[in-house]
């Protein structure tokens, strides 16, 4: 009976080690994805900031217009 228990313990240990290895691999892949997404978000934030600055630069011209100078929406 002890030999059978040892074999089961060994199989259980191998199964646990296999699952740990899989989870470590999955965690590393997820970390890589998060890092890439972080870099993409930073790039998008820079683009958004540049667009906001461009829009802010264009607003003084529009703000100087009177309501009479505005085109109706259907034009």
C-alpha positions in Angstrom: 0.0 0.0 0.0 2.8 2.6 0.7 4.1 2.2 -2.8 0.7 3.1 -4.3 0.5 6.1 -2.0 3.9 7.3 -3.1 2.9 7.0 -6.7 -0.3 9.0 -6.1 1.6 11.6 -4.2 4.2 11.9 -7.0 1.4 12.2 -9.6 -0.4 14.8 -7.5 2.8 16.8 -7.1 3.5 16.6 -10.8 -0.1 17.8 -11.5 0.3 20.7 -9.2 3.7 21.6 -10.7 2.2 21.5 -14.2 -0.6 23.8 -13.2 1.8 26.2 -11.5 3.9 26.3 -14.7 0.8 27.0 -16.8 -0.3 29.8 -14.5 3.1 31.4 -14.5 3.2 31.3 -18.3 -0.4 32.8 -18.4 0.6 35.5 -15.9 3.7 36.4 -18.0 1.6 36.7 -21.2 -1.0 38.9 -19.4 1.8 41.1 -18.1 3.1 41.5 -21.6 -0.4 42.5 -22.9 -0.9 45.0 -20.1 2.5 46.5 -20.8 1.7 46.9 -24.6 -1.7 48.4 -23.8 -0.1 50.8 -21.3 2.2 52.0 -24.1 -0.7 52.4 -26.5 -2.7 54.4 -24.0 0.3 56.7 -23.4 0.6 57.2 -27.2 -3.2 57.9 -27.5 -3.0 60.4 -24.6 -0.3 62.3 -26.4 -2.3 62.4 -29.5 -5.4 63.5 -27.6 -3.4 66.3 -25.9 -2.1 67.5 -29.3 -5.6 67.5 -30.7 -6.9 69.4 -27.8 -4.2 72.0 -28.2 -5.0 72.3 -31.9 -8.7 72.8 -31.1 -7.9 75.3 -28.4 -5.9 77.2 -31.0 -8.8 77.2 -33.4 -11.4 78.4 -30.9 -10.5 82.1 -30.7 -11.5 82.5 -34.4 -14.8 80.8 -33.8 -15.4 82.7 -30.6 -15.0 86.0 -32.4 -18.0 85.3 -34.7 -21.4 86.7 -33.8 -24.5 84.7 -34.0 -25.5 86.5 -37.2 -22.3 85.3 -38.9 -23.0 81.7 -38.0 -24.4 79.5 -40.8 -27.6 77.7 -40.0 -27.1 73.9 -39.4 -28.8 73.0 -42.7 -26.1 74.6 -44.9 
